[in-house]
Amino acid sequence: MNYISEDTIAAVATAPGVAGIGIIRLSGSDALQITDKIFKTAGGKSLDLVNAETHTIHYGFIYDGDEMIDEVLVSVMLAPRSYTTENTVEINCHGGPFVIRRVLQTVIRNGARPAEPGEFTKRAFLNGRIDLTEAESVMDLIASGNEFARKNSLKTLRGSIYNEIHDLRDRIIHETAFIESALDDPEHYSLDGYPDELHKNVVELKNEIESMLSHADDGKILSEGINTCLVGKPNVGKSSLLNLLAGEDKAIVTDVPGTTRDAVEVKIQFGGLTLNMMDTAGIRDTNDTVEKIGVEKSRNAINNSDLILFVLDSSSKLEDDDIEIFDSINGKNCIIILNKSDLDPVLTVDKIHEMTDAPVVVVSARNEDGMEDLLHLVREMFLKGEISNNDQVYITNERQLSELRHVNDSLSLVLRSIEDGMTEDFFTVDLMDAYDRLGSVIGEETGDDLADRIFSEFCMGK
C-alpha cells in the first residue's frame, strides 16, 4: 500500500488546556517549506529546515509576518522515518491555549490544511507503516485506563494480532491454491484423500479463531474494569475496606450498623487492574423502608458482578444474615474476606472452607494488612498470571471481533461442505470469504468508507 498525500496537514498534538508545552504537528510534502516561512532566529533570519538532517531539534522563534509569536523548539523527522512516513515537523511552543492557537493559525495561513480527526494515523496506515489493528490500538492505548489495557494495546501496536492473522491467512491461501491447482492440472496434483486432510486443517484454523473469540470477554473485563461488588452484613467493615482500596474516603464509616443505605460506586486502580467497585448496603432483615431498598439493590448487584468480595467479621460468629449471603453467591466468582484480623479471631479460614470452595483472604482494614494477598487472588482469578508475563493478546475491538465471527462462520460452512461430500470447488468459496474477512481485520481488505469511519473516532492531533 502506498499513499501519496497532495497536501500538508497540521493540528495540535497535545491535550487541551493550560500546560508547560504545546505541540503543533505538521505532516506532508511541504511540512519543511511551510515551517521555514515562519521559523526564524531572534534576528528574523530563516533557519533553512529544508536542508536539515532527520531527527534533529532546532531552537528559534515563530513569526507571523514581522511579529514574533513565541520562542520554540522544532523537531524535524524526514520521510520515511516518521509516524506517517511523510516529512513531519513538530513545533514545541509554550502551552497556553492562546499561544497554541496563534501558532496553529500561522501554520495554516502559510499553506497547511487543518487535519481531520485521526488523519495522521490514517496516513500511517495508508502508507503501510501500520496495519488496521495497530492503528486501532493507538486509540486504545491513549484511552487505556489501567496497566493491563496499556500493555494489551502495546502488544497489538507492536503487531501481535497482525502476525497471528497473517499466519492464518497464509494457511488458508495455501489450501485454496492447492485446490485451484489440482482442479486446473489434475495430472500433477491429486485430490485423493484431500478432503480429510482439509477437514483436519480447517478444524485447527477454527479452533484458533474460537480461542481468540473466547478470550474477548475476558479482555473486555480486564480493559474496561472488573465489575466488583462488596457484600456483607452491616458493620463488618465493607466501607473501611472500600476507602482503603480507593486511597480516600468514598464511604461513610461509623460503628452504627446500616450506615451505608445505597450503593457507593468508585473506580479503583488495583495492581494494574481496574475494579469498578460497588460498596453495597449491608444485607440483613430490616424494617427501615429506605434501608430495605438498599438491601434489594445489594442483592441485584450480586447478580450483575464479575467478582464478589464477601466481607465477614472474623471476630464474630456466623449469623443467619451471613448464611443467606453464602447461599446467594453460590456458584459465582467470589473471594471471601475475613476482616478485622487485628481483633481476637472467632471465625477461621478452616471454618469458611467447610462452607465453600471460594478462596479466602484474611485482612485488617484498620491496620491495612492483607491487601497484597487480596491483590494476588484477584490477579490469579482474572489474569491467570502476571500481566508482564502473559503472552495472550486479547482482541477487544468490536469491529475486529465481528470480522472474526464471520471468519468462524465461513470455516463452519467449509466443514459442512466437506462432511456433505460436496466437490472441492465448493470449498474455495467459503475459504476465500474467510481469507478476505481476516484481511479486513488487519486492513488488507478495507474499503475507503470503513477506513474513514474508523479514523474519524481519533483525536484531532493523532
KOLDREN-678287 format. One record per residue (C-alpha): residue number from 1; x, y, z. Coordinates in Angstrom, 1 decimal. Example, Ala and Ser with C-alpha at 12.3 -4.5 7.8 and 13.67 -1.06 7.14 Angstrom:
num;xx;yy;zz
1;12.3;-4.5;7.8
2;13.7;-1.1;7.1
REM end
This chain:
num;xx;yy;zz
1;0.0;0.0;0.0
2;1.4;3.4;-1.0
3;-0.5;6.6;-0.4
4;0.8;9.9;-1.7
5;-0.6;12.9;0.0
6;-1.1;16.0;-2.1
7;-1.3;18.4;0.9
8;0.3;19.1;4.3
9;-1.9;18.8;7.4
10;-1.4;20.4;10.8
11;-3.1;20.0;14.2
12;-2.4;20.4;17.9
13;-1.0;17.2;19.2
14;-1.3;17.9;22.9
15;-4.3;17.8;25.2
16;-6.5;20.9;25.5
17;-5.9;23.2;28.4
18;-3.0;25.1;30.0
19;0.3;23.3;30.1
20;4.0;24.0;30.1
21;4.4;22.8;26.5
22;2.1;22.6;23.5
23;2.9;20.7;20.2
24;1.7;21.6;16.7
25;2.3;18.7;14.3
26;2.7;19.0;10.5
27;2.9;16.2;8.1
28;3.2;16.2;4.3
29;5.5;17.0;1.4
30;5.6;20.8;2.3
31;5.9;20.5;6.0
32;9.5;21.7;6.0
33;8.8;24.6;3.5
34;5.8;25.8;5.5
35;7.8;25.8;8.7
36;10.7;27.6;7.1
37;8.4;30.5;6.3
38;7.6;31.1;9.9
39;10.5;29.7;11.9
40;13.4;32.1;12.3
41;16.2;33.3;14.6
42;15.7;36.2;17.0
43;17.0;38.5;14.3
44;14.4;37.2;11.8
45;16.8;35.0;9.7
46;15.4;31.8;8.2
47;16.9;28.6;9.7
48;16.7;26.6;6.4
49;15.0;23.5;7.7
50;14.6;22.1;4.2
51;18.2;21.1;4.4
52;18.1;19.9;8.0
53;19.0;16.3;8.9
54;16.3;14.0;10.1
55;15.6;13.6;13.8
56;17.1;16.9;14.8
57;15.8;19.6;17.1
58;16.2;23.3;16.3
59;15.8;26.4;18.5
60;14.2;29.6;17.3
61;11.1;31.7;17.1
62;7.8;31.6;15.3
63;6.9;34.7;13.3
64;3.7;35.8;11.8
65;5.0;38.3;9.3
66;7.2;40.6;11.3
67;5.6;39.8;14.6
68;7.3;37.4;16.9
69;4.7;34.9;18.3
70;6.7;32.5;20.5
71;10.0;31.0;21.4
72;10.0;27.4;20.3
73;11.9;24.1;19.6
74;11.2;22.5;16.3
75;11.7;18.7;15.7
76;12.4;17.5;12.2
77;11.6;13.9;11.0
78;12.2;13.3;7.3
79;10.3;10.7;5.3
80;10.1;7.8;5.6
81;11.4;7.8;9.2
82;8.3;9.4;10.8
83;5.0;8.3;12.2
84;3.2;9.0;8.9
85;6.3;8.1;6.8
86;6.0;11.6;5.4
87;8.1;14.7;6.2
88;7.0;15.7;9.7
89;7.6;18.7;11.8
90;6.6;19.2;15.5
91;6.7;22.7;16.8
92;7.1;22.7;20.6
93;5.8;26.0;21.9
94;4.5;27.3;25.3
95;1.4;25.6;26.3
96;-1.1;28.4;26.8
97;-4.3;27.9;24.7
98;-3.9;31.4;23.0
99;-0.3;30.8;22.1
100;-1.0;27.3;20.7
101;-4.0;28.6;18.7
102;-1.9;31.5;17.3
103;0.9;29.3;16.2
104;-1.5;26.8;14.5
105;-3.3;29.7;12.7
106;0.1;30.9;11.4
107;1.0;27.5;10.2
108;-2.4;27.1;8.3
109;-2.1;30.6;6.8
110;1.2;29.6;5.3
111;-0.1;26.6;3.4
112;-1.1;23.7;5.8
113;-4.6;22.3;6.0
114;-6.3;21.6;9.3
115;-6.0;17.8;9.9
116;-9.2;15.8;10.2
117;-9.6;13.6;13.4
118;-7.1;10.7;13.2
119;-5.6;11.8;9.9
120;-2.0;11.4;11.0
121;-2.7;7.8;12.0
122;-4.7;7.3;8.8
123;-1.8;8.4;6.7
124;0.5;6.0;8.7
125;-2.0;3.2;7.8
126;-2.4;4.2;4.1
127;1.4;4.5;3.8
128;1.8;0.9;5.0
129;3.6;1.8;8.3
130;1.0;0.1;10.4
131;-1.9;-2.3;9.8
132;-5.5;-1.5;10.9
133;-5.3;-3.4;14.2
134;-2.2;-1.4;15.1
135;-4.0;1.8;14.1
136;-6.9;1.0;16.3
137;-4.6;0.0;19.1
138;-3.2;3.6;19.1
139;-6.6;4.9;20.2
140;-7.0;2.1;22.7
141;-3.5;2.9;24.1
142;-4.5;6.6;24.5
143;-7.7;5.6;26.2
144;-6.2;2.8;28.4
145;-7.4;3.1;31.9
146;-5.1;0.5;33.6
147;-1.9;-1.3;33.2
148;-3.5;-4.4;31.6
149;-5.2;-2.2;28.9
150;-2.0;-0.3;28.3
151;0.1;-3.5;27.8
152;-2.5;-5.3;25.7
153;-2.8;-2.2;23.4
154;1.0;-2.0;23.2
155;1.2;-5.7;22.2
156;-1.3;-5.1;19.4
157;0.6;-1.9;18.4
158;3.7;-4.0;18.0
159;2.0;-6.3;15.6
160;0.9;-9.3;17.7
161;-2.5;-9.6;16.2
162;-1.2;-8.8;12.7
163;1.2;-11.7;12.9
164;-1.4;-14.2;14.1
165;-3.9;-13.1;11.4
166;-1.2;-13.1;8.7
167;-0.3;-16.7;9.6
168;-4.0;-17.8;9.4
169;-4.4;-16.1;6.0
170;-1.2;-17.9;4.7
171;-2.6;-21.2;5.7
172;-6.0;-20.6;4.1
173;-4.5;-19.4;0.9
174;-2.2;-22.4;0.8
175;-5.3;-24.7;0.9
176;-7.1;-22.6;-1.7
177;-4.1;-22.5;-4.0
178;-3.7;-26.3;-3.8
179;-7.4;-26.9;-4.7
180;-7.2;-24.5;-7.6
181;-4.0;-26.1;-8.9
182;-5.5;-29.6;-8.6
183;-8.6;-28.6;-10.5
184;-6.6;-26.9;-13.2
185;-3.9;-29.6;-13.5
186;-5.3;-32.9;-12.2
187;-2.4;-34.9;-13.8
188;0.2;-33.3;-11.5
189;-2.0;-32.7;-8.4
190;-4.2;-35.3;-6.9
191;-7.2;-34.6;-4.6
192;-7.5;-38.2;-3.5
193;-7.9;-38.2;0.3
194;-7.5;-34.4;0.4
195;-11.0;-33.6;1.9
196;-10.0;-35.5;5.1
197;-6.7;-33.5;5.3
198;-8.5;-30.3;4.6
199;-11.1;-31.1;7.3
200;-8.3;-31.5;9.9
201;-6.6;-28.3;8.8
202;-9.8;-26.3;8.9
203;-10.7;-27.6;12.3
204;-7.3;-26.4;13.5
205;-7.9;-22.9;12.0
206;-11.4;-22.8;13.5
207;-10.0;-23.7;17.0
208;-7.6;-20.8;16.8
209;-10.3;-18.4;15.8
210;-12.6;-19.6;18.5
211;-9.7;-19.2;21.0
212;-9.4;-15.6;20.1
213;-13.2;-15.1;20.4
214;-13.3;-16.9;23.8
215;-10.7;-14.6;25.3
216;-12.6;-11.5;24.1
217;-14.9;-11.2;27.1
218;-12.0;-11.6;29.5
219;-10.2;-8.9;27.6
220;-13.1;-6.5;27.8
221;-13.5;-7.1;31.5
222;-9.8;-6.5;32.1
223;-9.6;-3.4;29.9
224;-12.9;-1.8;31.0
225;-12.8;-2.9;34.6
226;-13.9;-5.8;36.7
227;-17.4;-5.1;38.0
228;-16.8;-5.8;41.7
229;-19.4;-6.0;44.4
230;-18.6;-5.6;48.1
231;-21.2;-7.5;50.1
232;-21.7;-8.5;53.7
233;-24.0;-7.8;56.6
234;-23.8;-4.4;58.3
235;-20.8;-3.3;60.2
236;-18.3;-5.9;59.0
237;-16.0;-3.2;57.6
238;-17.1;-3.0;53.9
239;-16.8;0.8;53.8
240;-13.5;0.8;55.6
241;-12.2;-1.7;53.1
242;-13.5;0.4;50.1
243;-11.8;3.5;51.5
244;-8.6;1.6;51.9
245;-8.6;0.3;48.3
246;-9.6;3.7;46.9
247;-7.0;5.5;48.9
248;-9.5;8.1;50.1
249;-12.8;8.3;51.9
250;-15.5;7.3;49.5
251;-17.9;5.8;52.0
252;-19.1;6.9;55.5
253;-17.5;4.8;58.2
254;-19.3;4.5;61.7
255;-20.0;1.9;64.3
256;-23.7;2.2;63.6
257;-25.0;-0.8;61.6
258;-26.8;0.1;58.3
259;-24.9;3.4;57.7
260;-24.5;2.6;54.0
261;-28.0;2.6;52.7
262;-27.3;2.9;49.0
263;-24.6;1.6;46.7
264;-21.4;3.6;46.6
265;-19.6;3.2;43.2
266;-16.0;4.0;42.5
267;-13.3;3.0;40.0
268;-10.2;1.7;41.8
269;-6.8;1.0;40.2
270;-5.6;-2.2;41.9
271;-2.4;-3.8;40.9
272;-2.6;-2.9;37.2
273;-6.3;-3.7;37.0
274;-9.4;-1.6;37.3
275;-12.1;-2.6;39.8
276;-15.5;-1.0;39.1
277;-16.2;-1.2;42.8
278;-19.7;-1.1;44.4
279;-20.0;-0.9;48.2
280;-23.5;-2.2;48.8
281;-25.8;-1.7;51.7
282;-25.4;-4.3;54.4
283;-27.6;-7.3;53.7
284;-29.9;-8.0;56.6
285;-33.6;-8.2;57.5
286;-34.8;-4.7;58.3
287;-38.0;-2.7;58.8
288;-36.5;0.5;57.7
289;-38.1;1.4;54.3
290;-35.0;3.2;52.9
291;-32.6;0.5;54.1
292;-34.8;-2.2;52.5
293;-34.4;-0.5;49.1
294;-30.6;-0.5;49.6
295;-30.6;-4.2;50.6
296;-32.6;-5.1;47.5
297;-30.1;-3.2;45.3
298;-27.3;-5.2;47.0
299;-28.9;-8.4;46.0
300;-29.3;-7.2;42.4
301;-25.7;-6.1;42.4
302;-24.6;-9.6;43.3
303;-26.2;-11.0;40.1
304;-24.6;-8.4;37.8
305;-21.0;-8.6;39.1
306;-17.9;-10.2;37.6
307;-16.4;-10.5;41.1
308;-18.0;-10.6;44.6
309;-15.9;-9.7;47.6
310;-17.8;-11.1;50.6
311;-16.7;-9.5;53.8
312;-17.1;-11.2;57.1
313;-16.2;-10.1;60.6
314;-13.6;-12.6;61.8
315;-14.1;-11.5;65.4
316;-17.8;-12.7;65.3
317;-19.6;-16.0;64.7
318;-21.6;-16.5;61.6
319;-25.2;-15.3;61.8
320;-28.3;-16.0;59.7
321;-27.6;-12.9;57.5
322;-24.1;-14.4;56.6
323;-25.6;-17.7;55.7
324;-28.2;-16.0;53.5
325;-25.4;-14.2;51.6
326;-23.4;-17.5;51.3
327;-26.5;-19.0;49.6
328;-26.9;-16.0;47.2
329;-23.3;-16.1;46.0
330;-23.1;-19.9;45.4
331;-21.5;-20.7;42.0
332;-20.3;-17.1;41.4
333;-16.8;-15.6;41.2
334;-16.2;-14.8;44.8
335;-13.4;-14.1;47.3
336;-14.2;-14.4;51.0
337;-12.6;-11.6;53.0
338;-12.2;-12.2;56.8
339;-11.8;-8.7;58.1
340;-10.8;-7.4;61.5
341;-7.8;-9.7;61.8
342;-6.5;-7.2;64.4
343;-9.1;-8.5;66.8
344;-9.2;-11.9;68.5
345;-10.3;-14.4;65.9
346;-13.6;-16.3;66.2
347;-14.2;-17.2;62.6
348;-11.3;-19.1;60.9
349;-10.3;-19.9;57.4
350;-10.9;-23.6;58.1
351;-14.5;-22.8;59.2
352;-15.1;-21.0;55.9
353;-13.7;-23.8;53.9
354;-16.3;-26.1;55.5
355;-19.0;-24.0;53.7
356;-17.4;-23.0;50.4
357;-14.6;-23.7;48.0
358;-14.1;-20.0;47.3
359;-10.7;-18.6;48.1
360;-10.3;-16.9;51.5
361;-8.1;-14.0;52.5
362;-7.5;-12.6;56.0
363;-7.2;-8.8;56.2
364;-7.4;-5.9;58.6
365;-8.8;-2.7;57.0
366;-7.8;-0.8;60.2
367;-4.2;-1.9;60.0
368;-4.1;-2.2;56.2
369;-2.9;-5.8;56.5
370;-3.6;-8.5;53.8
371;-4.0;-6.2;50.8
372;-1.2;-7.9;48.9
373;-2.9;-11.3;49.5
374;-6.2;-9.9;48.2
375;-4.5;-8.5;45.1
376;-2.8;-11.8;44.4
377;-6.2;-13.6;44.5
378;-7.8;-11.1;42.1
379;-5.0;-11.3;39.7
380;-4.9;-15.1;39.9
381;-8.6;-15.3;39.2
382;-8.7;-12.9;36.2
383;-5.2;-12.9;34.7
384;-4.0;-16.5;35.1
385;-0.5;-15.0;35.7
386;1.4;-11.7;35.8
387;0.4;-9.0;33.3
388;4.0;-8.7;32.1
389;4.4;-12.4;31.6
390;1.1;-13.0;30.0
391;1.6;-13.6;26.2
392;-2.1;-13.8;25.4
393;-3.2;-10.9;23.2
394;-6.9;-10.0;23.9
395;-8.9;-8.7;21.0
396;-11.4;-6.2;22.5
397;-12.2;-4.1;19.4
398;-15.8;-4.9;18.4
399;-15.1;-4.4;14.6
400;-12.3;-6.9;14.7
401;-14.4;-9.4;16.7
402;-17.3;-9.1;14.3
403;-15.0;-10.0;11.4
404;-13.6;-13.0;13.3
405;-17.1;-14.2;13.9
406;-17.8;-14.1;10.2
407;-14.5;-16.0;9.6
408;-15.6;-18.7;12.0
409;-19.0;-19.0;10.2
410;-17.2;-19.3;6.8
411;-14.9;-22.1;8.2
412;-18.0;-23.9;9.6
413;-19.5;-23.8;6.1
414;-16.3;-25.4;4.7
415;-16.5;-28.2;7.2
416;-20.2;-28.7;6.3
417;-19.4;-28.9;2.6
418;-16.7;-31.5;3.3
419;-19.0;-33.6;5.5
420;-21.8;-33.4;2.9
421;-19.5;-34.7;0.2
422;-19.5;-31.6;-1.9
423;-17.0;-31.2;-4.7
424;-13.7;-29.4;-4.0
425;-14.6;-26.2;-5.9
426;-17.3;-25.5;-3.3
427;-14.7;-25.4;-0.6
428;-12.8;-22.4;-2.1
429;-15.7;-20.0;-2.0
430;-16.0;-20.1;1.8
431;-12.2;-20.4;2.3
432;-11.7;-17.2;0.3
433;-14.5;-15.5;2.2
434;-12.6;-16.4;5.5
435;-9.4;-15.1;3.9
436;-11.0;-11.8;2.9
437;-12.6;-11.3;6.3
438;-9.2;-11.9;8.0
439;-7.8;-9.3;5.7
440;-10.5;-6.9;6.9
441;-9.3;-7.4;10.5
442;-5.8;-6.1;9.7
443;-6.9;-3.7;6.9
444;-5.7;-5.5;3.8
445;-9.3;-5.8;2.5
446;-10.7;-2.5;3.7
447;-12.8;0.0;1.8
448;-12.4;3.7;2.0
449;-15.7;4.3;3.8
450;-14.7;1.9;6.6
451;-11.3;3.4;7.0
452;-12.8;6.9;7.1
453;-15.2;5.8;9.8
454;-12.5;4.2;12.0
455;-10.1;7.2;11.9
456;-12.9;9.7;12.5
457;-13.1;8.5;16.0
458;-9.5;9.5;16.8
459;-8.4;12.8;18.4
460;-7.5;15.6;16.1
461;-3.7;15.6;16.5
462;-3.3;11.8;16.2
REM end
